[in-house]
Structures are given as C-alpha cells and as structure tokens.
Amino acid sequence: MSEPTTSAPRTYPWAAPYAGLDDDALKALGNAGLLRRARKDYAAEDGVTELSHDPKGVVLAVSGASVRVDGRGPAAVSCDCPTAGVCQHVLTACLWAAAVAPEAPPQGAEPVVAQSLPGASGPGPGSGAAPASETRRTAPRGPSEAVLRRRREALAEVRDVVGRLMSGGLSHLGPDDAETLVALAGRVRVAGFEPVEPGQVGGVRFVGLLRVAAGFVSGLAGRDDAVTESDLLDALAEVWAMGEVLQRALDTGSGDDPVGGQDHPMPAGAGSRTDAEELDVARWVPLGARWWTSPSGSRGLAYLGWDSEAAASGTVAGQVRQVVTGRASGTDPGFQRSWTSPLLWGRSLGTLCEGAFRLTAVRARPDGDLGAGGTPVVHRLDGDGFDLAELQQIAERTGAGVAPRDAVGFGRRPANVRLVLVRDVGEIGIDEVRQELTLAIVTSGGDERALRLPVTSEQAVQTLLSVRSKLVAVTIERREDRDEPVGLFVRDKGTIRLVSPTITPAWTFESSLWDFWRRRLRKLRAQAASARTVRSVVAPPTPVRRVTLLLGDVLVAAAATGRPFLTARQRSDVEQARALARDLGLATLERTAGGLLAGELTAPAVLHAAFVVGRARAVADVAG
C-alpha cells in the first residue's frame, strides 16, 4: 500500500520503541555531527517522504536515500546509501519515527538509549512490535548467535590481515595495504564492535585503532617523514591486543554484551564520535603552537590545547589534544609561517591563541587528536587573555604527579607536553655542542628546568628572549631529548597572553618595531659578551627505559624486515634486556624477552612483545 505524503499526524503502534528518543540516544547511535545534519534534513520541506508502510514499519525517502524503519528499534533502521554503519539518513528517520510514536513506550520496555546501541538487546530480527510479555523482562538479553558469529569472523579477519602485513615486513608496505585496512575497518564497524566497553579497553573504538594503523601505513608508503616503522608497529600491536581482549570477551560468553554494552556511554563533554566524525569541545584552552619543517621541504604546524571536559580515563577529566596540519614541498605557496594569516580552520593562530573558547563541530581523529579539516565554529568563552588559576589546574594535571593509568591506555600515549608555572627566570646559555640556546627557569614547585631552542631557529630565539622577563607559564614539549618551549604565557599590561616561539614575531609586545630592534641589538651585544658556555650532559636512560629501548629496537628491526629469526646482535641485545629486567624485578618484561629468544619470530609473538614493551615504555615515560 503506497501513500506518498510529507507529514504523518497519526501515530503507529510499531513506533513505540522510538517514543522519548532524545539527543543522548541519537548521539550514542551516531554522533553529534550526524545529528545536526539529520535535524536539517528533518526540518527541510520534502526532507522526509513516506513511500510505503505496512503493519510492521515504513519505508521513507530521506534526501534521496531509502530508509526502512520498523518496530525493532533504532538499531535496526537500515538505509540503502553507501555509508557503512549509521548515516544521517538513519538518524533523520529516527526523528520521524519519534514524531509518530505513541505518547510513551509500553510499560517495562527497555530504555531507548539501550536499544540504540549496536548489540543491545531488543526484539529479534523479523519481529514486529514486541509483545507485552517480552517487554516486561527485567534482564536484558545478550547478543544473538548471528551477531556473535559476525564478530568472531571480523576478529579472525583482523588477525589474518595484520599477520600478513607483519610477515611481509613493514618497510615493504604500499598504498594498497592502507586501503585494505580502511576496508577492514568498515567491516569491523558493521560487525558492531562499538562503542567498546570502557571498563575493558578504556572507551576507545576498535575501528578507530584500525583507521589509525591505516593512516600510518599510508604515510609510510608515501615516504612521510613524520611516520616511522616504530609508529606503525605500535599501532598494529594495539589492534592485535584489543582483538585479543574482544575475542576473550566473546569466548567467555558472559550474559551481557561485552563489546556493545550500554551501561558505559561516552562522557558528554568528550562528544560522541565514530571514526573521524565531528564532536563539540565545551572548553578548549590553547597551550601553544609549533611550526615545523622536514628535510624534504614539507612544512606545517602543530597546535596544542587542553580539552577541559574530555575524559582521559574513566575517572579523570581533561587531556592535551593537538591538531597537526602541513603541506608538501612545492604545494600551496600561501601556507607559510604566520601569526596573522589564516592557517587552521580558516583562522589565524593569533586568533586561536587569544584565550579559552568553545569548539563546535570540530573533526575528531581516531587517535583522539583533532582534525585540521572542516570549518568548526569557534566561540570565545571569557574575556581577553587567560586565567592564572586555570593554568595552575592544567599544570597540576600535566605535571609529574599524573598517574600512569590516567595517561596510558588503548589509543592513548603520554602527550610529552607539560605546562609549568614560572617562579623565576635564570641565565641564558649557549650549548656549543648541540647548537642550542638555553634559558634556565625555576618552576612554581622549585624545580629547575632548561628550556632549549636550536640556534638555527633565529625567530624562536628572538621571541623567547624578548618575553623572558614577562614569563608566567611555559608549555614544554619533550622533543629529541630536549625541553622545547612551544607556548609562552606572558603578562602584558595585566593580561596573560600566549605566544608561540616559532611563529609569533618577536616584537609583538614591544611599543613599536623600530624601538624594539634598537633595544634588541643592545641586548644581543650584551648577552653575547656575558653568556656562559653550557656543556651538553646527556643523562643515561633509566634502567627500565633501557630495557624497553633494547627490546624496542630489536622488535622494530624485526617488524620492518619481516625476518623470522634474530640476528646474533639482536639476540645479544634481548639477552641483555632479559637479564636487566630480571635484576629489576620486571617479571613481565623478562618473560617477554624470554619468549623472543625461545623460537621463531611469528607475527603474534612480535605483536605481543611490541604491545608489552610499548606499555612499559609509556608508563616509564609518565612515571619519569
């Protein structure tokens, strides 16, 4: 029976599961960006057209796509568009169904939020509205056998693909391998592994880890200077380890759904997202920016900030995120180092470093960082400048007292970024061996740190020297065994402002350009005469760090070549690492080293060892 119409004032009994459908449920089903687009489709004239209906459901035309909605609930809505998983047409159809649903769901029915998540319990496939006897059950059912079989098949395919990539050697991967991982991520998403149980794997999505690995493969195949075999090995090890966790959860046959549980929704502040979709950041505090260039001539910037609401773990809110963008050599001549030209999100870094603001519809990468694409809405939250009390809180959350469990986990790495408050500024020095300018500071906690900048970065040196007497706080990034300042919080006429050493012009806070240069020349002559020579003293790695370095180098070499056996030198390094781990009482690392010595370097053996070593290294970095 066909009755084309653009409105449906009556209600349908089969639509009862959609009654009371709210934004939280729809975001859990999709994400905030999809929901915004779905609302636009729903509100548009001729945005939703009823093509046909029957006692079990309805077929709708939504922006050119055909969508089937029935009494099985939001999780069963299907669309014929090419998008894998949930699309905006599905959310639009759910909005339509909520409008034609009875006033309230049947007594005892499951909450709509539970029905909207993959793998949540509900009426079985092919059924219409659930009978009252079924809706009054008190305990939710687990996933069906068909769902479990689909997930097991997806995990088996992940193991097969990752094992094949490892066996061939990471250095030999090409663009086709990256496409293979992207396609695999789509099939994993359809299998219903998201959202993943936070209590087991920290809230990160399995499909997100696969897409991160695909990005590293693409970068490695394209000879991206910023991507190494070590990065890719870490990503594949996490994919393998999460697959083992999910496989074990399936094998235990627990009563609830271990990989699609609805009792642990994503925190509202973190924004619900899938893959590289959009989210809203309620409060973003800029921390700094760094301009970079590579030997090949590529250039770009890394923009860092503090997401005050994002949950870095199950208990602690707030984390450092970054946005990285760049251009290859010879492309986009307008993309140049500038504080006032639009470089990111259509805005200048001067604007993006003015103070705290809210980000709406910003793209999120699977690894937790933010994307440089799109046009997010930036809304300033406070007055001019930064609040010292808030900077103090961020300094505490990024300081040495952070527990490893709050910074290390699936899809998370120690940010190697810390904000420190400055109590005093010491001497300027020159490290002739490393060709670096040093500036000694004393933090609010009484610790002494030496900020370092390459002397070849003339602008960065001049900017740092021009504001050193006004320093309130410094964002420090640990790079190449040095503490490099990427954000300088300075007091200017009673207001705390943020500048970037590598991007902000040195005269920004001087009365005029010419007055500044006259003063600068006098200061440089005086500093050149009085600067003391600093001799480079490289501290040896801690014993734990040495164990991870020895094992890590061997694993990267083995993974890069695909060689199934250790060389004599590699065997010697692993034996040394095992002995040192034994002396330190690191039983897990000792067993891992022993496993590498025991037999052939199969893909599972290398991935297991890489995961263990990577976690140990990350914990040591945070604790150190």
C-alpha positions as CSV (number, residue, x, y, z in Angstrom):
1,M,0.0,0.0,0.0
2,S,1.5,3.3,-1.1
3,E,0.5,6.7,0.3
4,P,3.1,9.4,-0.5
5,T,2.9,12.2,1.9
6,T,5.3,14.7,3.6
7,S,3.7,14.5,7.1
8,A,2.2,11.9,9.3
9,P,0.0,13.3,12.0
10,R,-1.2,9.9,13.2
11,T,0.7,7.5,15.4
12,Y,1.8,4.0,14.7
13,P,1.8,1.2,17.3
14,W,5.0,-0.3,15.9
15,A,6.8,3.0,16.6
16,A,6.6,2.6,20.4
17,P,10.4,1.9,20.7
18,Y,11.1,5.4,19.4
19,A,8.9,7.2,22.0
20,G,11.0,9.6,24.1
21,L,14.0,9.3,21.7
22,D,16.4,12.1,22.9
23,D,19.6,13.7,21.8
24,D,21.8,11.5,24.0
25,A,20.3,8.3,22.4
26,L,20.8,9.6,18.9
27,K,24.4,10.7,19.6
28,A,25.1,7.3,21.0
29,L,23.7,5.8,17.8
30,G,25.6,8.1,15.6
31,N,27.4,11.3,16.7
32,A,26.8,15.0,17.3
33,G,27.7,16.0,13.7
34,L,25.4,13.5,12.1
35,L,22.6,14.5,14.4
36,R,22.9,18.2,13.4
37,R,22.7,17.2,9.7
38,A,19.8,14.9,10.4
39,R,17.8,17.7,12.1
40,K,18.3,19.9,9.0
41,D,17.0,17.1,6.7
42,Y,14.1,16.5,9.0
43,A,13.1,20.2,9.2
44,A,13.5,20.8,5.4
45,E,10.5,20.8,3.2
46,D,10.2,17.5,1.4
47,G,13.1,16.3,3.6
48,V,11.2,13.1,4.6
49,T,8.7,11.4,2.5
50,E,6.7,8.3,3.4
51,L,6.9,5.9,0.4
52,S,5.0,2.9,1.8
53,H,4.0,1.3,5.1
54,D,2.8,-1.9,6.5
55,P,1.8,-3.2,10.0
56,K,5.5,-3.7,10.9
57,G,7.1,-0.4,9.7
58,V,7.5,2.1,7.0
59,V,9.8,3.0,4.1
60,L,10.9,6.6,3.9
61,A,12.7,8.7,1.3
62,V,15.3,10.8,3.1
63,S,17.4,13.2,1.0
64,G,17.5,10.8,-1.9
65,A,18.0,7.6,0.2
66,S,15.5,4.9,1.0
67,V,15.3,4.1,4.7
68,R,13.4,1.2,6.4
69,V,12.1,1.9,9.9
70,D,10.2,-0.8,11.9
71,G,9.3,-1.9,15.4
72,R,12.7,-3.4,16.2
73,G,14.0,0.0,17.3
74,P,16.7,2.5,16.2
75,A,19.5,-0.1,16.0
76,A,17.6,-2.0,13.2
77,V,16.9,1.0,11.0
78,S,18.5,0.4,7.6
79,C,19.5,2.7,4.7
80,D,20.5,2.0,1.1
81,C,23.1,4.7,0.9
82,P,26.8,3.6,0.5
83,T,27.8,4.8,4.0
84,A,28.9,1.9,6.3
85,G,27.1,1.8,9.6
86,V,24.9,4.6,10.8
87,C,24.4,7.6,8.5
88,Q,22.5,10.9,8.8
89,H,19.5,9.4,6.9
90,V,19.1,6.8,9.7
91,L,19.0,9.5,12.3
92,T,16.6,11.5,10.3
93,A,14.3,8.5,10.1
94,C,14.6,8.0,13.8
95,L,13.5,11.6,14.3
96,W,10.5,11.0,12.1
97,A,9.6,7.8,13.9
98,A,9.8,9.5,17.3
99,A,7.2,12.1,16.0
100,V,4.7,9.3,15.1
101,A,5.3,7.1,18.1
102,P,2.7,6.7,20.9
103,E,2.9,9.0,23.8
104,A,5.0,6.6,25.9
105,P,6.7,3.2,25.4
106,P,5.0,0.1,26.7
107,Q,5.4,-0.4,30.4
108,G,8.6,-2.4,31.1
109,A,10.1,-1.7,27.7
110,E,13.9,-1.1,27.5
111,P,15.1,2.4,27.6
112,V,15.6,3.9,24.1
113,V,19.3,4.6,24.8
114,A,19.9,0.9,25.3
115,Q,18.0,0.0,22.1
116,S,20.0,2.5,20.1
117,L,23.4,0.9,20.6
118,P,24.9,-1.9,18.5
119,G,24.4,-5.3,20.1
120,A,21.9,-4.1,22.7
121,S,19.1,-6.4,23.5
122,G,15.7,-6.0,21.8
123,P,13.2,-7.9,19.7
124,G,14.8,-10.3,17.3
125,P,15.1,-9.8,13.6
126,G,12.0,-10.1,11.6
127,S,9.6,-9.4,14.6
128,G,7.3,-6.5,14.8
129,A,6.4,-4.7,18.0
130,A,7.5,-6.8,20.9
131,P,4.6,-8.5,22.8
132,A,4.0,-7.2,26.3
133,S,5.3,-10.4,27.8
134,E,8.7,-9.8,26.2
135,T,8.9,-6.1,27.0
136,R,8.3,-6.7,30.7
137,R,11.5,-8.8,31.2
138,T,13.8,-7.5,33.9
139,A,17.2,-8.6,32.5
140,P,18.5,-7.6,29.0
141,R,19.4,-10.4,26.6
142,G,22.9,-10.8,25.2
143,P,23.7,-10.6,21.5
144,S,22.3,-13.2,19.2
145,E,24.3,-16.1,17.9
146,A,24.3,-14.4,14.4
147,V,25.9,-11.3,16.0
148,L,28.5,-13.3,17.9
149,R,29.4,-15.2,14.7
150,R,29.7,-12.0,12.8
151,R,32.1,-10.6,15.4
152,R,34.2,-13.7,15.6
153,E,34.6,-13.7,11.8
154,A,35.6,-10.0,11.9
155,L,38.2,-10.7,14.6
156,A,39.6,-13.6,12.6
157,E,39.9,-11.4,9.5
158,V,41.7,-8.7,11.6
159,R,44.2,-11.3,12.8
160,D,44.7,-12.6,9.3
161,V,45.3,-9.1,7.7
162,V,47.6,-7.8,10.5
163,G,49.6,-11.0,10.4
164,R,50.0,-10.8,6.6
165,L,51.2,-7.2,6.9
166,M,53.7,-8.1,9.6
167,S,55.0,-11.2,7.7
168,G,55.8,-9.2,4.6
169,G,57.8,-6.5,6.5
170,L,56.5,-3.1,7.4
171,S,59.1,-1.4,5.2
172,H,57.6,-3.1,2.1
173,L,54.0,-2.0,2.6
174,G,52.3,0.1,-0.1
175,P,49.1,2.2,-0.7
176,D,47.1,-1.0,-1.4
177,D,47.8,-2.2,2.2
178,A,46.4,1.1,3.6
179,E,43.2,0.6,1.5
180,T,43.0,-2.9,2.8
181,L,43.0,-1.7,6.4
182,V,40.4,1.0,5.7
183,A,38.1,-1.6,4.1
184,L,38.7,-3.9,7.0
185,A,37.8,-1.1,9.4
186,G,34.4,-0.7,7.6
187,R,33.6,-4.4,8.0
188,V,34.6,-4.3,11.7
189,R,32.3,-1.4,12.2
190,V,29.4,-3.2,10.6
191,A,30.2,-6.2,12.9
192,G,29.1,-4.0,15.9
193,F,32.2,-3.6,18.0
194,E,31.4,0.0,19.0
195,P,31.0,1.6,21.4
196,V,33.6,-0.6,23.2
197,E,33.2,-1.5,26.8
198,P,35.2,1.3,28.7
199,G,35.8,-1.0,31.6
200,Q,37.8,-3.4,29.5
201,V,39.6,-1.2,26.9
202,G,39.3,2.4,28.1
203,G,36.5,3.6,25.9
204,V,38.4,3.7,22.6
205,R,36.8,2.2,19.5
206,F,38.3,-0.8,17.8
207,V,37.5,0.6,14.4
208,G,39.4,3.8,15.4
209,L,42.6,1.9,16.1
210,L,42.3,0.2,12.6
211,R,42.0,3.6,11.0
212,V,45.0,4.9,12.9
213,A,47.0,2.0,11.6
214,A,45.8,2.6,8.1
215,G,46.9,6.2,8.3
216,F,50.4,5.1,9.4
217,V,50.6,2.6,6.5
218,S,49.6,5.3,4.1
219,G,52.2,7.7,5.5
220,L,54.9,5.0,5.5
221,A,54.1,4.0,1.9
222,G,54.1,7.7,0.9
223,R,57.5,8.3,2.5
224,D,56.1,10.7,5.0
225,D,59.0,12.0,7.1
226,A,56.8,12.1,10.2
227,V,55.8,8.4,10.1
228,T,58.2,5.6,11.1
229,E,58.0,1.8,11.3
230,S,58.0,2.2,15.1
231,D,54.8,4.2,14.9
232,L,53.1,1.6,12.7
233,L,54.3,-1.3,14.9
234,D,52.8,0.4,18.0
235,A,49.5,0.9,16.2
236,L,49.3,-2.7,14.9
237,A,50.3,-4.0,18.3
238,E,47.3,-2.2,19.9
239,V,45.0,-3.5,17.2
240,W,46.2,-7.0,17.9
241,A,45.9,-6.6,21.7
242,M,42.4,-5.2,21.5
243,G,41.4,-8.0,19.2
244,E,42.6,-10.5,21.9
245,V,40.6,-8.7,24.6
246,L,37.5,-8.7,22.5
247,Q,38.0,-12.4,21.5
248,R,38.4,-13.4,25.1
249,A,35.2,-11.5,26.0
250,L,33.3,-13.4,23.3
251,D,34.7,-16.7,24.3
252,T,33.7,-16.3,28.0
253,G,30.0,-16.0,26.9
254,S,29.0,-13.5,29.6
255,G,25.4,-12.7,29.9
256,D,25.6,-9.1,29.0
257,D,27.2,-7.7,25.8
258,P,30.9,-7.3,26.5
259,V,31.6,-5.2,23.4
260,G,28.5,-3.2,22.9
261,G,27.4,-2.6,26.5
262,Q,25.1,0.3,27.1
263,D,25.9,0.9,30.7
264,H,29.0,3.0,29.8
265,P,28.1,5.8,27.4
266,M,30.8,8.2,26.3
267,P,31.1,11.3,28.6
268,A,29.0,14.1,27.3
269,G,31.9,16.5,27.4
270,A,34.0,14.3,25.2
271,G,31.5,14.2,22.5
272,S,30.2,11.1,20.8
273,R,32.0,10.2,17.7
274,T,32.7,7.5,15.2
275,D,35.9,7.3,13.2
276,A,36.9,10.8,12.0
277,E,33.5,12.4,12.7
278,E,32.7,15.6,14.5
279,L,32.4,16.5,18.1
280,D,31.9,19.5,20.3
281,V,34.6,20.7,22.8
282,A,32.9,22.5,25.6
283,R,36.1,24.3,26.8
284,W,39.3,24.5,24.8
285,V,42.3,26.2,26.4
286,P,45.2,26.9,23.9
287,L,48.6,25.8,25.1
288,G,50.9,26.7,22.2
289,A,51.8,26.0,18.6
290,R,55.0,24.9,16.8
291,W,56.0,25.4,13.2
292,W,58.0,22.6,11.7
293,T,59.8,21.8,8.5
294,S,61.2,18.5,7.3
295,P,64.3,17.6,5.3
296,S,62.1,17.0,2.2
297,G,60.9,20.6,2.3
298,S,57.4,19.9,3.8
299,R,56.3,22.3,6.4
300,G,53.4,22.6,8.8
301,L,52.2,23.4,12.3
302,A,51.2,21.5,15.5
303,Y,48.6,23.4,17.5
304,L,48.1,22.2,21.1
305,G,45.4,22.8,23.6
306,W,43.7,21.5,26.7
307,D,40.3,19.9,26.4
308,S,38.9,20.6,29.9
309,E,36.0,18.2,29.6
310,A,37.5,15.2,27.7
311,A,37.8,12.1,29.9
312,A,41.4,10.8,29.5
313,S,40.4,7.8,31.7
314,G,37.3,6.6,33.5
315,T,37.9,8.8,36.5
316,V,39.8,12.0,35.4
317,A,38.6,14.7,33.1
318,G,40.9,16.8,30.9
319,Q,43.6,16.0,28.4
320,V,46.1,17.5,26.0
321,R,45.0,17.3,22.3
322,Q,46.7,18.5,19.3
323,V,45.9,19.5,15.7
324,V,48.6,18.8,13.0
325,T,48.4,20.2,9.5
326,G,51.0,20.7,6.8
327,R,51.9,20.9,3.1
328,A,54.2,19.0,0.9
329,S,57.2,20.7,-0.7
330,G,56.2,22.9,-3.6
331,T,52.5,22.9,-2.8
332,D,50.2,25.7,-1.6
333,P,52.7,28.7,-1.5
334,G,50.2,30.6,0.6
335,F,50.7,28.3,3.5
336,Q,53.6,30.0,5.2
337,R,54.8,30.7,8.8
338,S,52.5,33.5,10.0
339,W,50.8,34.6,13.2
340,T,48.1,36.7,11.5
341,S,47.3,34.7,8.3
342,P,44.6,32.0,8.4
343,L,46.4,28.6,8.7
344,L,43.9,26.5,10.6
345,W,40.1,26.3,10.5
346,G,40.1,29.5,8.4
347,R,41.6,31.5,11.3
348,S,45.0,32.8,12.3
349,L,47.0,31.4,15.1
350,G,46.9,34.8,16.8
351,T,43.1,34.4,17.0
352,L,43.2,30.8,18.1
353,C,45.6,31.7,20.9
354,E,43.7,34.6,22.4
355,G,42.1,32.7,25.2
356,A,39.7,29.9,26.1
357,F,36.8,29.1,23.7
358,R,34.2,26.5,22.7
359,L,34.6,24.4,19.6
360,T,31.5,23.2,17.7
361,A,31.5,20.5,15.0
362,V,35.3,20.0,15.1
363,R,36.6,16.9,13.4
364,A,38.0,14.2,15.6
365,R,40.7,11.7,14.6
366,P,40.5,8.1,15.7
367,D,43.6,8.5,17.9
368,G,41.9,11.2,20.0
369,D,43.5,14.3,18.4
370,L,41.5,16.9,16.5
371,G,41.4,17.2,12.7
372,A,42.5,20.2,10.8
373,G,39.8,19.9,8.2
374,G,36.3,21.3,8.2
375,T,35.0,24.7,9.5
376,P,34.3,24.3,13.2
377,V,32.6,27.2,15.0
378,V,34.9,29.0,17.4
379,H,33.1,30.9,20.3
380,R,35.1,32.8,22.9
381,L,34.1,32.0,26.4
382,D,35.9,34.5,28.6
383,G,37.4,38.0,28.3
384,D,40.8,38.8,26.9
385,G,43.7,36.6,27.9
386,F,44.0,33.6,30.3
387,D,43.1,32.8,33.9
388,L,46.0,32.1,36.1
389,A,44.0,29.7,38.3
390,E,43.0,27.6,35.3
391,L,46.6,27.5,34.2
392,Q,47.5,26.2,37.6
393,Q,45.0,23.4,37.3
394,I,46.3,22.4,33.9
395,A,49.9,22.4,35.3
396,E,48.8,20.0,38.0
397,R,47.1,17.7,35.5
398,T,50.0,17.6,33.1
399,G,52.7,17.5,35.8
400,A,54.9,14.8,37.2
401,G,52.2,13.6,39.6
402,V,49.9,12.3,36.9
403,A,49.2,8.6,37.4
404,P,50.2,6.3,34.5
405,R,46.7,4.8,34.3
406,D,45.4,8.3,33.5
407,A,47.7,8.8,30.6
408,V,48.4,5.4,29.2
409,G,45.9,3.0,27.5
410,F,44.4,1.9,24.3
411,G,44.6,4.7,21.8
412,R,46.4,7.0,24.3
413,R,50.0,8.0,24.5
414,P,51.7,10.2,27.0
415,A,51.4,13.6,25.5
416,N,55.0,14.6,26.3
417,V,53.6,18.0,26.9
418,R,53.6,19.8,30.3
419,L,52.6,23.2,31.4
420,V,54.7,24.6,34.2
421,L,54.3,27.9,36.1
422,V,57.4,30.0,36.2
423,R,58.6,31.4,39.6
424,D,62.0,32.8,38.4
425,V,64.0,33.1,35.2
426,G,67.7,32.3,35.3
427,E,70.6,32.7,33.0
428,I,70.9,32.5,29.2
429,G,73.4,29.9,27.9
430,I,74.7,28.5,24.7
431,D,75.3,24.8,24.2
432,E,78.0,24.8,21.6
433,V,77.9,21.0,21.1
434,R,74.2,20.8,20.4
435,Q,74.0,24.3,18.9
436,E,71.2,25.3,21.2
437,L,70.3,28.3,23.2
438,T,69.3,27.5,26.8
439,L,67.2,29.5,29.2
440,A,67.1,28.3,32.8
441,I,63.7,28.6,34.7
442,V,62.6,27.8,38.2
443,T,59.1,26.3,38.3
444,S,56.5,27.2,41.0
445,G,57.4,23.9,42.6
446,G,61.1,24.8,42.9
447,D,62.3,22.6,40.1
448,E,65.0,23.9,37.7
449,R,64.5,23.3,34.0
450,A,66.5,24.3,31.0
451,L,64.4,25.4,28.0
452,R,66.2,24.7,24.7
453,L,65.8,26.1,21.2
454,P,68.1,25.4,18.2
455,V,70.2,28.5,17.4
456,T,69.3,28.0,13.8
457,S,65.7,29.0,14.6
458,E,66.5,32.7,14.8
459,Q,62.9,33.8,15.2
460,A,62.2,31.4,18.0
461,V,65.3,32.6,19.9
462,Q,64.4,36.2,19.5
463,T,60.8,35.7,20.6
464,L,61.9,33.8,23.7
465,L,64.4,36.4,24.7
466,S,62.0,39.3,24.0
467,V,59.4,38.0,26.5
468,R,61.6,36.1,29.1
469,S,61.2,38.8,31.7
470,K,57.4,38.5,31.5
471,L,57.0,34.7,31.7
472,V,54.2,33.4,33.8
473,A,54.0,29.9,32.5
474,V,55.6,27.7,29.7
475,T,54.2,24.8,27.7
476,I,57.1,22.4,27.3
477,E,57.2,19.6,24.7
478,R,59.7,16.9,25.1
479,R,61.4,16.5,21.7
480,E,64.6,14.9,20.7
481,D,65.9,14.7,24.3
482,R,65.3,18.4,25.0
483,D,62.6,20.5,26.7
484,E,61.4,22.8,23.9
485,P,59.0,25.6,24.7
486,V,56.0,25.6,22.4
487,G,53.9,28.1,24.3
488,L,54.9,31.1,26.3
489,F,52.3,32.6,28.7
490,V,53.4,36.2,29.3
491,R,52.0,39.1,31.4
492,D,51.3,42.1,29.2
493,K,49.7,45.1,30.9
494,G,47.9,43.0,33.5
495,T,46.7,40.4,31.0
496,I,48.1,36.9,30.5
497,R,48.7,36.2,26.8
498,L,50.0,33.3,24.8
499,V,52.7,33.4,22.2
500,S,54.5,30.8,20.1
501,P,58.3,31.0,19.9
502,T,58.4,29.5,16.4
503,I,55.6,31.6,15.0
504,T,54.9,34.8,16.9
505,P,57.0,37.8,15.8
506,A,59.5,38.9,18.5
507,W,58.2,42.5,18.6
508,T,54.6,41.6,19.4
509,F,54.7,43.0,22.9
510,E,57.0,46.0,22.3
511,S,55.9,49.5,21.8
512,S,57.0,49.7,18.2
513,L,59.0,47.7,15.7
514,W,61.9,50.2,15.4
515,D,62.2,50.8,19.2
516,F,62.2,47.1,19.7
517,W,65.1,46.5,17.3
518,R,67.2,49.2,18.8
519,R,66.7,47.7,22.3
520,R,67.2,44.2,20.9
521,L,70.5,45.0,19.3
522,R,71.9,46.4,22.5
523,K,70.6,43.4,24.5
524,L,72.1,40.9,22.0
525,R,75.5,42.5,22.2
526,A,75.4,42.5,26.0
527,Q,74.2,38.9,26.1
528,A,76.8,37.7,23.6
529,A,79.5,39.2,25.9
530,S,78.1,37.7,29.1
531,A,76.5,34.4,28.0
532,R,78.2,31.4,29.6
533,T,79.1,28.3,27.7
534,V,76.9,25.3,28.6
535,R,78.4,21.8,28.1
536,S,76.0,19.2,27.0
537,V,75.5,16.4,29.5
538,V,73.2,13.6,28.3
539,A,71.7,11.7,31.1
540,P,71.8,7.9,30.6
541,P,68.4,6.2,30.3
542,T,66.9,4.8,33.5
543,P,67.2,1.0,33.9
544,V,63.6,0.4,33.0
545,R,63.9,2.7,30.0
546,R,67.0,0.9,28.9
547,V,65.1,-2.5,28.9
548,T,62.4,-1.0,26.7
549,L,64.9,0.6,24.4
550,L,66.9,-2.6,23.9
551,L,63.7,-4.7,23.2
552,G,62.0,-1.9,21.2
553,D,64.9,-1.6,18.7
554,V,65.0,-5.3,18.1
555,L,61.2,-5.5,17.6
556,V,61.2,-2.6,15.1
557,A,64.0,-4.1,13.1
558,A,62.3,-7.5,13.0
559,A,58.9,-6.0,12.0
560,A,60.4,-3.7,9.4
561,T,62.2,-6.6,7.6
562,G,59.8,-9.4,8.4
563,R,62.8,-11.6,9.2
564,P,61.6,-14.6,11.3
565,F,64.8,-15.1,13.3
566,L,67.0,-12.9,15.5
567,T,70.5,-12.0,14.3
568,A,73.4,-12.6,16.6
569,R,73.5,-8.9,17.6
570,Q,69.7,-8.8,18.2
571,R,69.9,-12.0,20.3
572,S,72.7,-10.4,22.4
573,D,70.5,-7.3,23.0
574,V,67.5,-9.3,24.0
575,E,69.6,-11.4,26.4
576,Q,70.9,-8.3,28.0
577,A,67.4,-6.9,28.3
578,R,66.2,-10.1,29.9
579,A,69.0,-10.1,32.5
580,L,68.4,-6.4,33.3
581,A,64.6,-7.0,33.6
582,R,65.3,-9.9,36.0
583,D,67.6,-7.8,38.2
584,L,64.9,-5.1,38.3
585,G,62.1,-7.5,39.2
586,L,60.2,-6.8,35.9
587,A,58.7,-10.2,35.5
588,T,56.5,-9.4,32.5
589,L,59.3,-7.9,30.5
590,E,61.6,-10.8,31.5
591,R,59.1,-13.3,30.2
592,T,58.6,-11.2,27.0
593,A,62.3,-11.2,26.3
594,G,62.5,-15.0,27.0
595,G,59.7,-15.6,24.5
596,L,61.6,-13.8,21.8
597,L,64.7,-16.0,22.5
598,A,62.7,-19.2,22.6
599,G,61.7,-19.6,19.0
600,E,60.6,-18.2,15.6
601,L,59.5,-14.5,15.4
602,T,56.0,-15.1,14.3
603,A,53.6,-12.2,13.8
604,P,51.7,-12.8,17.0
605,A,54.9,-13.1,19.0
606,V,56.3,-9.8,17.7
607,L,52.9,-8.0,18.2
608,H,52.5,-9.4,21.8
609,A,56.1,-8.3,22.7
610,A,55.6,-4.9,21.0
611,F,52.5,-4.3,23.0
612,V,54.1,-5.2,26.3
613,V,57.2,-3.2,25.6
614,G,55.2,-0.2,24.4
615,R,53.1,-0.1,27.5
616,A,56.1,-0.4,29.8
617,R,57.9,2.4,27.9
618,A,54.8,4.7,28.1
619,V,54.4,4.0,31.9
620,A,58.1,4.7,32.4
621,D,57.8,8.0,30.5
622,V,54.9,9.1,32.6
623,A,56.4,8.0,35.9
624,G,59.8,9.5,35.0
